[in-house]
Amino acid sequence: AVPGSTVELGCSARGDPAPQVQWHKEHGDLPWGRHEVDREHTLRLYAVTAADAGAYVCTAQSQLGTAAATTFLHV
C-alpha cells in the first residue's frame, strides 16, 4: 500500500448461526482512530503508515467452532 492511502482487507465468514467476526493485528493494535469494520466484515485502515505494516488476522467464531485467516500488509 502507498503511505497515506486507505486499505481494505476483506473477510468472508458465513454460517448458521452467523459467526462473530473480529480483526486484530498479529503484533500490535489496530491503528487507533484510523480503522473501521463494516457489516460485511471488511477492515478499512485509513491514512496508512509504515507502522501499520504487518499481519492482520480475521477470526470467525460460533458455537460450531472457530476459523481464522491471516493477510499481510506491506506499506
HELIX and SHEET records of a PDB file:
HELIX    1   1 ALA A   50  ASP A   52  5                                   3    
SHEET    1   A 3 VAL A   7  LEU A   9  0                                        
SHEET    2   A 3 LEU A  43  LEU A  45 -1                                        
SHEET    3   A 3 HIS A  35  VAL A  37 -1                                        
SHEET    1   B 3 GLN A  20  LYS A  25  0                                        
SHEET    2   B 3 GLY A  54  SER A  62 -1                                        
SHEET    3   B 3 GLY A  65  LEU A  73 -1                                        
END                                                                             
